[in-house]
Amino acid sequence: MQMVKDCDAHIDTKKRVTLRGARYQYYNVKEYENGCIVLEPRELTTPEGISARTLEEMDQAVRNFRFGKASAPVDLSDF
């Protein structure tokens, strides 16, 4: 892998680092015990829309709940 950029940075009073000329807007940051910090670029995408079938099922679930047609409460005390 070829180095594209080499620069020094410092942390401001709010513990932030600014990357000038960054290629991506979002990065995943990993900090290791030895002090190394790895930035991996992340490209966020818009999720696909909810399908019509899923929306219909959600509407039906809400109607059932409003009419009292629901299962008994689930006991989560074991967790």
C-alpha contacts under 8 A as a table, 3 or more apart, distances in Angstrom:
res1	aa1	res2	aa2	distance
3	M	6	D	7.36
9	A	17	V	6.80
9	A	18	T	7.43
9	A	19	L	7.94
10	H	17	V	6.24
11	I	14	K	7.61
11	I	15	K	5.20
11	I	16	R	5.18
11	I	17	V	5.07
12	D	15	K	5.27
12	D	16	R	5.43
12	D	17	V	6.74
13	T	16	R	7.44
19	L	22	A	5.62
22	A	25	Q	7.24
24	Y	27	Y	7.18
24	Y	41	P	6.17
24	Y	42	R	7.27
24	Y	43	E	7.37
25	Q	41	P	7.98
25	Q	42	R	7.81
25	Q	43	E	7.68
26	Y	41	P	6.11
26	Y	42	R	5.28
26	Y	43	E	6.56
26	Y	44	L	7.66
27	Y	39	L	5.82
27	Y	40	E	5.32
27	Y	41	P	4.40
27	Y	42	R	5.16
28	N	39	L	5.62
28	N	40	E	5.05
28	N	41	P	6.27
28	N	42	R	6.48
29	V	37	I	6.89
29	V	38	V	5.78
29	V	39	L	4.77
29	V	40	E	6.57
30	K	37	I	5.61
30	K	38	V	5.11
30	K	39	L	6.57
31	E	35	G	6.64
31	E	36	C	5.86
31	E	37	I	4.45
31	E	38	V	6.47
32	Y	35	G	5.50
32	Y	36	C	5.32
32	Y	37	I	6.36
33	E	36	C	7.34
50	I	54	T	6.54
50	I	55	L	6.82
51	S	54	T	5.31
51	S	55	L	6.41
52	A	55	L	5.09
52	A	56	E	6.20
53	R	56	E	5.11
53	R	57	E	6.27
54	T	57	E	5.08
54	T	58	M	6.20
55	L	58	M	5.07
55	L	59	D	6.19
56	E	59	D	5.08
56	E	60	Q	6.17
57	E	60	Q	5.04
57	E	61	A	6.16
58	M	61	A	5.05
58	M	62	V	6.31
59	D	62	V	5.19
59	D	63	R	6.25
60	Q	63	R	5.05
60	Q	64	N	6.11
61	A	64	N	5.09
61	A	65	F	6.16
62	V	65	F	5.03
62	V	66	R	6.19
63	R	66	R	5.16
63	R	67	F	6.34
64	N	67	F	5.23
64	N	68	G	6.28
64	N	69	K	4.86
64	N	70	A	6.62
65	F	68	G	5.06
65	F	69	K	5.43
65	F	70	A	5.66
66	R	69	K	7.40
75	D	78	D	7.56
76	L	79	F	5.60
